[in-house]
Amino acid sequence: MEKMLLDIVLLVTGTALVLWGADRFIDSASAIARRWNISEMVIGLTVVAVGTSLPEFVVSFFSAVQDSGDMSVGNIVGSNIFNTLMIVGFAALMKPILIPHKILLHRDMLLSLGAAFVLLAMCSDSQLNRWDGIVLLVFFAMFMGYAYYIAMHSRRYAAETEGGEDAQDKHGCEYSIRRILVLLVMGLAALVGGGQVMVHSASALALACGMSEGLVGLTILAAGTSLPELATSVVAAHKGSKDLALGNVLGSNIFNICLVLGSTSLLRPIEVTGMTRVDWAVLIGSGAALLLYVPVRHRFGRIEGAVLVLAYMAYLTWLITGI
């Protein structure tokens, strides 16, 4: 009993370290980008999305290294489901998300759904090998090239983000180079240390409670490592940012699959045996729902947000009762 309580404390501590580290990393990396006069759109699609995906990367990497492949993949699948259903839903509950008709998020939704389909196909043989990792990293490089092209050549995005860049540039100038570097190093150190603590404690709890590693990854780790995305999207929706709330989620989903699992499986092949058809169906179905709904209504209201949150709660209930 004492060991279980200690593992719970370590899990909470590790989660806090990972989230704190991610927050410091995002602040410092964004400040560096703004000092180089990189647009807000580039920062959102690259620095912010990568920064909020760092907890998933650290946890999945150490899970794979410690032969907990199901926890590694489960963390990514669970995080993407949490992002799509819970984060978008909760953000819409806080304040309806209005999406301009000409916004390019539809392409991001298609890319996000495509990445999920690619992952499903790769896991059909119950393994992510190094060749799979290379393919995912190539997909990630293509997405980065697409994001850069859109940022540099789309006047529509430039017009939408022009107002926010001035305020962010001013904020970024408040950070000295020394402070930025210190925050960057401290953030990465907290991410690495917290990720190791989370994997050890979560694995111990899984064994003690009779839970599978895949289930722990789909629930506890997925929710814990997705908190940065939740905070970012809720704040963006509250401030009325048209594309950041959804763009952060979609970008993070693509980064989670392509960058996190791609680099992890490239370093060490991952055995995947704990994912069920329901897990894959919810992952694909949630992405398809966004892709089909948004081009028609161009908004997420509180009713739609409530539906997404309830859908996640139903999925979570199915996971828990299926132990």
N, C-alpha and C positions, 0 to 999 in steps of 0.2 A: 504493500500500500504506500509506504514511504517513497519507494522508488518511482511509483506511478505519479505521485504528487510532484516529485522532483522533475520528472520528465515533462509534466504539464508546465511547471514554472520555466523550464529550459525552452520549451516550445514557444511560450509567450515572449520570453526574453529574446529568443532568436528572431521571432517575427518582428519585434520592435526594432531590433538592430538592423534587419534587412530594410524595413520601411524607412527608418531614419537615414540609413546609408543612401537609399535611392533618392530621398528628398534632397540630401546634400549634393549628391551627384548631379541631379537635374539643375539645381540652382547654379552650381559652378559651371557646368557645361553650357548652359543657356547664356550665362554671363560672358563666357569666352566667345560664343557664337555672335552675340550682339556687339561685342567689341570689334569684331571683324565685319560688322554691318551685313550680316546674313539676315534675310527676311524672316518674319514671324512664321510664315508658312513652312519654310525650310526647317526652322527650329521645331515646329510642331510635328512634322512628319518624320524627322530624323532624331534630334536630340531628345525631345520629350518622349516619343514613342519608344526609343531604345532605352532611355532612362527608366521608364515605368516597367519595361520588360526585364530589367536587370535582376529583380528578385527571382523571376521565373528561371532566368538563365543560371543563376548561382545554385538554386535549389535543384534544378534538373541536372546540372553538371555533376554536382556532388552525389546525387542519387545514382546516376549512371556509373560514376567511378566506383561507388560502393556496391555495385551489382544490384541496385534497386531500380531496374529498368521500368517496371510497371509504375513505380512512384514518379519517375521522371516524365513519362508520357502522360500519365494520369494528371500530373500537375499542369501540363500544358493544355490538354483537352479540357480539364475542369476550369482552368483560368479563362479560356476562350469562351466557354459556355457562360461562366459568371460575367465576363465582360459584356457579351451580347445581350443576355437576358436581364441580369440584375443591375448592371451599371447603367445601360441605356434606359431601362425601365425606371430606376430610381431617379435618374437625372430628369426624365420626363415628368415624374411625379412632383419633383421640386418646382419645375417650371417647364411648360411645353416647349419643345424644341422645334423651331421653325426652320425649314430647309429651303433655300432659294431654288427655283426651278432649274436654273442653269448650272447649279453647283456640280462639281466633278466627283462627288462622293459615290455616285453610282458605279463608277469604274473601280473605286477602292473596294466597294462591297463585292463586286464580281471577283476581284483579285483575292479578297479574303476568303470567299467561298471556294474559289479555285484551289487555294492553298490547303483548305480542309479536305477537299476531294483528293488532292495529291497525297496528303498524309494517310488518308484512309486506304488508298491503293497500295502505298508502300508498306503499310502494316498488315496487309492481307496474308503475308507469309510469317507473321508474328515476329518480325525483326526489322529494325532499322540499321542497315549496314553502312559502310563508308561511302559506297556509291550513292545510296539514298541521301546521305549527308551532302555530297557534292551537288546533287540535283537541287536540293533545297537551298543551298547557298547560292547557286546560279539563279534560282527564282528570286532570292532576296536581292541579289545584285541588280537584276532586271527591274525590280520594284523601286530600288533606290534611284536607278537611272530615270525611271518614269517620274518619280517624285521630284527629282531635280529639274527635269524638263518642264513639268507643270509649273514649278515655282518660278523658273526663269522666264518662261515664255507666255504664261497665261495672264493677260491683263485683268481678267475677271477676279482671279485670286488676289492680285496685287491691289485692286481697288477695294476689296473687302477687308484686307488686313492692314491697309495703310494707316488707319487711325490708331490701331493698337501698337504699331511698331514704335511710334515716337515715345509713348509712355514706357515701353519695355527698354528702349535704348537708354533712356534716362535712368531707369532702375539698374540696368546692367553696368552703367558707368560708376555707380556707387561702390562696386566691388573692385578692390585693388587686385593686381595680378597675384600678389602673395596670398591674399585671402582666398582667391579663387583656387589656387593650387592646393592650399591647405584643406579646403572643403572637398576638393576632388579626391585627394589621397584618403582623407578620413571617411568619405562616403564609400569608396571602394573597399577599404579595410572593414568597415561595418558590414557591407554586403557579403564579403567572403566569410568573415567570422560568424555572422548571423546565419548564413546559409548552411554552414556545417552544423551548427547547433540545432537548427530546425530539422535537418535530415536525421541526425542521431536520435533526437527526442521523438520525432514522429514515427520512426521505425520501431522504437521501443514501445510506444503506445499502441501501435498496430498489432504487435505480437501479444501484448498484455490483454487487449480487448478482443482479440480474435478477428480483427479486421485485416483485410488484404492490403498490400501496399498500394495497389491501384485505387482502392476506395479512399485511402488516406490522401493520396494525391488529388483525387477528384473533389474532395470536400475540404479538409482542413488546410492543406497547403495551397489549393487553388484559391480559396477565399482570402487567405493571408497574404499571398503574393500579388493579388489583384487589387489590394487596397490603394496603391498609388493611382491606378487607372480610375478607381471609383472617386477619389478625391478630386482628381483633375477634371473629370467629366462633369461632376456635380457642380463644381465651381464655375466651369465654362458655361453650363446651362443656366446657372443662376445669373451670370453676368450678361446673358443674351448672345454669346458667341454662336454663330450659326452653324459652323462646321467643326469646331474644335471638340465638342462633346462626342459626336459620332466619329470624327476623324481620329481622335486619340484611341478609341476602342478598336477601330478597324486597323489602324497602323500597328497597334500593339498585338492584335491577333495575327497579323502577317509576320511580325517580328518573332512572336513566340514560336510559330511553326517553322519558319524558314531559317531564322538566325539561331534561335536557341536549340531546337532539335537538330538542325542541320550541322551546326558546329559541334554539338555534343556527340552525335552519332559518327561524325567524322573522326573525332578523337578516340571514341570507343563504341563499337556496335552495341545496340540496345535491344534486349529481348522484350517483346511486347506480348503478354498473354492475359493481362487482367482487364482489358477493355471489352465491353459487351456491345451487342448490336444497338441497345438502347442508348448507350453513351455516344456512339457514332451518329445515331439518328438525331439525337438532340443537338449535337454539334453542327451537323449539316443542315438540319431543319431550322435552327435559329438563324443561321446565316442566310438561308434561302428566304426566310420570312422578311428580313430587312430588305433584301434585294427586290422582292416583289412588292412590298408595301410602300416604301419611301417614294419611288418614282410616281406612284398613283396619288398619294395624299400630300407629299412634301412636308409632312409635319409628324411629330410624335406628341400627342396630347396626354393628359393625365389618365384617360381611360386606356389608351394604348400602353402607357407606362405600367399601369396596374396589371394589365394582361401579361406583360413580359415578366414582372416580378412574381406573379402567381404561377406562371409557367416554370420559373426556376424553383420556387418552393415545392411544386409538385414533383419536379425531377429530384430535388434533394430528399424529399420524403421517400421516393422510390428507392434511392440509394441506401438510405438508413434502414428502412424496413426490409431491404433485401439482404441484410447482413447474414 
